[in-house]
Amino acid sequence: MHMKSDTGHPRASEFVTNLAATGRYDFVSREARSALGVSADAAKLALNRLAKQKLIASPARGFYVIVPPEYRSVGCLPADQFIPALMARLDLSYYAGLLSAAQYYGAAHHRPQEFQVFLAKNRRPIQCGQVRVAFIARKRVADVPVQRFNTPRGTVLVSTPEATAFDLVGYHPRAGGLDQVATVLSELAERIDPYKLVAAAQTAPIPWAQRLGYLLEHVGFVDKAASLKSYVREQAKQSTALLPAAPQRPSQRDKGWKLNVNADVEAHL
């Protein structure tokens, strides 16, 4: 079978096969063009042909991933296998968070519909085949404690159990609401270190600590919240509401957390 084109450069399919053979599953259009020795338009046509055959996919402009046979039905590499490479190319600090992070700790009840990634600034979501990535803006993203998890293509940065707990409370609408957050916390809490929780609190607004502490106690993890309670007593200058947008209920105050409990939260266990 004649694989090389007449110019002595590899064909697009061979370029992709060779790259995968070295263990690399991502490339940019510029690399393909230079390897194929063709114009930008010709390279684009060749890559489009491979994409139609579902051999490659493009989650972001000019950025391609090689799709191994086991993921052809999905039409893309799983997000945690290409997001680290994409973020490195864009030179952006990131971490996988919320329900996507909870999954790494065995605490997401349902498989999340989208892979949730925190960045310093908003970005448009990615749809690559059936793979969806949502980007969420978070101040001081580089200060949030993270852990590395291995994937078949390298490692991905994931918020620690403690940082994940804060984000779940701080971004509860993105996590399916407070009931869902309480459900996830009831499973995530076993992985939480009370002292690391206080360290993580320093990268989050005080009201998040007030709400998180209350919810941890609410789902039965009083011991995990004890150190956080001392931190809140020292730091919280004013009381806050459990559910920021809902009407206040003056009768229902939790003095320990300086919290107006203006929502009924039910974990689905």
C-alpha positions in Angstrom: 0.0 0.0 0.0 1.5 3.3 -1.1 1.3 5.6 2.0 3.6 8.5 1.1 2.4 11.2 -1.3 4.6 12.0 -4.3 6.3 14.8 -2.4 7.8 12.4 0.2 5.6 13.9 2.9 3.2 11.6 4.8 -0.5 11.6 4.0 -2.8 13.0 6.6 -3.9 9.6 7.8 -0.3 8.5 8.2 0.6 11.7 10.1 -2.2 10.9 12.6 -1.2 7.3 12.9 2.4 8.2 13.5 1.4 10.8 16.2 -0.8 8.3 18.0 2.1 5.7 17.9 4.2 8.1 19.9 1.4 8.4 22.5 0.3 11.9 21.4 -3.4 12.4 20.8 -3.6 16.1 20.1 -2.1 18.5 17.5 -2.7 21.9 16.0 -3.4 22.7 12.4 0.0 24.3 12.0 1.8 21.0 12.9 -0.3 19.1 10.4 0.4 21.6 7.7 4.1 21.5 8.2 4.2 17.7 8.4 2.1 17.3 5.2 4.1 20.0 3.4 1.0 21.6 1.9 -0.9 24.9 2.0 -3.2 25.8 4.9 -6.3 25.2 2.7 -5.0 21.8 1.6 -4.2 20.8 5.1 -7.7 21.9 6.2 -9.3 19.8 3.5 -7.2 16.7 4.4 -8.1 17.1 8.1 -11.8 17.6 7.3 -11.8 14.3 5.4 -10.3 12.6 8.5 -12.9 14.2 10.7 -15.7 13.0 8.4 -14.3 9.5 8.9 -14.4 10.1 12.7 -10.7 9.5 13.0 -10.1 13.0 14.4 -12.2 15.7 16.0 -11.7 19.4 16.7 -12.9 20.6 20.1 -11.5 24.1 19.6 -10.4 26.1 16.6 -7.2 24.9 15.1 -6.9 22.2 17.8 -7.5 18.5 16.9 -7.7 15.3 18.8 -7.2 11.8 17.5 -10.2 9.6 18.3 -9.2 6.0 19.1 -11.7 3.2 18.0 -13.2 2.9 21.5 -14.4 6.5 21.4 -15.6 6.6 17.7 -19.3 6.2 18.8 -18.9 9.3 21.0 -17.2 11.3 18.2 -14.4 12.8 20.4 -11.9 12.0 23.1 -13.4 12.3 26.6 -13.0 15.8 28.0 -10.5 14.9 30.7 -8.2 13.4 28.1 -7.9 16.6 26.0 -8.7 19.6 28.3 -5.2 19.5 29.9 -3.5 19.7 26.5 -5.9 22.4 25.3 -5.4 24.5 28.4 -1.6 24.1 28.1 -1.7 25.3 24.5 -3.8 28.3 25.6 -1.6 28.9 28.6 -4.6 29.0 31.0 -4.8 27.9 34.7 -7.7 25.5 35.0 -9.2 22.7 37.1 -12.1 20.3 36.7 -14.6 21.1 39.4 -18.2 20.8 40.7 -19.9 17.5 39.7 -17.0 16.5 37.4 -14.6 16.8 40.4 -17.1 14.9 42.7 -17.0 12.0 40.2 -13.2 11.5 40.8 -14.0 11.1 44.5 -16.9 8.7 43.9 -19.5 11.3 45.0 -21.5 12.2 41.9 -24.8 10.4 41.9 -25.5 10.8 38.2 -22.9 11.1 35.5 -22.7 14.8 34.8 -24.1 15.9 31.4 -21.1 18.1 30.9 -17.5 18.3 32.0 -17.2 21.3 34.3 -14.0 23.3 34.1 -13.0 26.4 36.1 -11.0 29.2 34.4 -10.2 32.8 35.4 -12.4 34.1 32.6 -15.5 32.9 30.8 -15.1 30.9 27.6 -17.7 29.5 25.2 -18.7 25.9 25.9 -17.2 23.1 23.8 -19.4 20.6 21.9 -17.2 17.8 20.3 -19.3 14.9 19.2 -21.3 13.9 22.3 -18.7 15.5 24.6 -19.7 18.7 26.3 -17.4 21.0 28.3 -18.8 23.9 30.3 -16.4 26.7 31.5 -17.1 28.6 34.7 -15.3 31.7 35.7 -13.7 31.8 39.2 -11.6 34.5 40.7 -8.2 33.4 41.9 -8.5 30.2 40.0 -4.8 29.5 40.4 -5.1 29.6 44.2 -7.6 26.8 44.5 -6.1 23.6 45.9 -6.0 20.8 43.2 -5.0 17.2 42.9 -3.7 15.4 39.8 -5.6 12.3 38.5 -4.2 10.0 35.8 -6.1 9.6 32.5 -5.2 7.3 29.6 -3.6 10.4 28.0 -1.7 12.0 31.0 -3.0 13.8 34.0 -5.9 16.2 34.7 -6.1 18.8 37.5 -9.1 18.4 39.8 -10.2 20.5 42.7 -9.5 18.8 46.1 -12.5 17.3 48.0 -12.4 20.4 50.2 -12.2 22.9 47.3 -14.9 21.0 45.5 -17.2 21.3 48.5 -16.8 25.1 48.5 -17.5 25.4 44.7 -20.6 23.2 45.0 -22.0 25.6 47.5 -20.8 28.7 45.7 -22.0 27.6 42.3 -25.0 25.6 43.5 -27.2 26.4 40.4 -24.5 24.9 38.2 -24.5 21.8 40.4 -28.3 21.2 40.2 -29.4 23.2 43.2 -29.0 22.9 47.0 -30.7 19.5 47.3 -28.3 18.0 44.8 -25.4 19.8 46.5 -26.4 18.2 49.9 -26.7 14.8 48.2 -23.2 15.1 46.8 -21.8 16.5 50.1 -23.2 13.5 52.0 -20.9 11.3 49.9 -18.0 13.7 49.4 -17.7 14.5 53.2 -16.0 11.2 53.9 -13.0 12.4 51.8 -12.9 15.8 53.5 -10.1 16.7 55.9 -11.4 19.3 58.4 -8.1 21.3 58.5 -7.7 21.3 54.7 -11.3 22.6 54.6 -10.2 25.7 56.6 -7.3 26.2 54.2 -9.7 26.0 51.2 -12.0 28.5 52.9 -9.3 31.1 52.4 -9.8 30.9 48.6 -13.5 31.4 48.9 -16.0 34.1 50.1 -17.0 33.9 53.7 -20.7 33.3 53.0 -19.7 30.1 51.2 -18.1 28.9 54.4 -21.2 29.7 56.4 -23.5 27.8 53.9 -21.1 24.9 53.5 -20.6 24.4 57.3 -24.4 24.4 57.8 -24.9 21.9 55.0 -22.2 19.5 56.3 -23.9 19.5 59.7 -27.3 19.1 58.0 -26.1 15.9 56.3 -24.7 14.6 59.5 -21.0 15.5 59.4 -20.7 17.7 62.4 -17.1 16.7 63.1 -15.9 17.6 59.6 -17.4 21.1 60.1 -16.0 21.9 63.6 -12.8 23.6 62.6 -14.7 25.6 59.9 -17.1 26.8 62.5 -14.3 28.4 64.5 -13.0 30.0 61.3 -16.5 31.4 60.5 -16.9 32.7 64.1 -13.7 34.7 63.6 -14.2 35.8 60.1 -17.9 36.3 59.4 -18.8 39.9 60.2 -22.4 39.5 59.3 -25.1 36.9 58.8 -25.9 35.6 55.4 -28.8 33.6 53.8 -28.6 29.9 52.9 -30.2 30.6 49.6 -29.2 34.1 48.5 -32.1 34.8 46.1 -34.9 33.5 48.3 -36.9 35.6 50.9 -35.5 35.7 54.4 -37.2 33.8 57.2 -36.4 35.8 60.4 -37.5 33.0 62.7 -35.0 30.5 61.3 -31.5 31.5 62.3 -28.5 29.3 62.9 -26.4 31.3 65.3 -23.4 29.0 65.0 -23.1 29.7 61.3 -24.6 33.2 61.4 -27.0 31.9 58.8 -30.6 32.6 57.9 -32.0 29.2 57.0 -34.4 30.4 54.3 -34.6 27.1 52.3 -35.5 23.5 53.2 -32.7 21.3 52.0 -33.2 17.6 51.4 -30.3 15.2 50.4 -31.5 12.4 48.2 -29.7 9.4 49.5 
